[in-house]
Amino acid sequence: MMVMSGSDERVAFVVARPGDESLMTGGTIARLRSDGSRVAVLFGEAGTEDPSATRAALTALDVDDWMIVPAVSGQSIEDEDRELDGLMLDLLTDFGATAVVIGTDDDRLRAAAVLAAEKTGVPVFLSRRVAADVNQRVKAIDVSDQIDTKLRAVAAYPGRWSVIDHAVRAPDGTLQSVSGTEAFVQISSPPSGRLSMTAPSASPLERIGGGVLALVLGALFGLLGTLAHLATFSIGSVEIPYGLILALVATSALLIGLRLVFHDRLMVLLAAIGMLGMIFLLSLRSTGGSVLIPQGLTGLIWTIVPTLVAALVIAWPKLPAKH
């Protein structure tokens, strides 16, 4: 997150309309300014607020650098996107931003800010208030010392809401509490520069290929684990079943890794089918009478634990995102 360690920070806040900067990120802005950092606020539109309200709010937050992003009017949506992208890049470059914070769910404005940040090589943070579907770790900023400042800035917009103690009342009567933390998630953009809030859907061919790979990997790990699980070494009179331990760790890592990478229970299920199917086949007694998984505690553990791990990984509601 923004380090907030002194005057080296130059953070640009991109929001849809005046007032959003105070309600969503006012505490963070005030904290950055109290630490000596520079802050610029870019509004996607002027809204219906009196410009004096915007000046009063930003004065309360000690922000001098702000502007309404000029409207674009290209011949097509693609032209307008390119014009907005270039405009945002110029604004962030002129300010010398070291980080960009986005507090708008406007896709075009958000995409332009992300692309500009990518081109200038600075990190992008999305306000948690507009990031409900972003699968990233939330990072909270302590703004408990800046609550009064934030409330003064919010109160500068009487046309949008009213402040009651530590809560904001909207015109429809709903109340929103103002807490001592503001949360953000760091996001990244795809190579095209257009912001994607969800992972792109895999094509049917890619899913088939991934499923086959998961099945083969599961069978391979089942084979190697079966061949290795009986290996032991002795320390004095104690035998350490290092083969069983390594086999269980490897098969568990495969199943968990597939769930983390693909976020798809089907991939884990196919890997488990390949793995458990191979273990079952190798547990059968051959015509020569040999068996790779003999009866006993070690063989029992090797046949049961991978099944339990697979069931747990498949049933788990949501594994942490891979970073």
Summary of the structure (lengths in Angstrom):
residues: 323
radius of gyration: 27.9
end to end distance: 14.8
largest distance: 91.5
contacts: 1013
relative contact order: 0.10
helix: 49%
strand: 16%
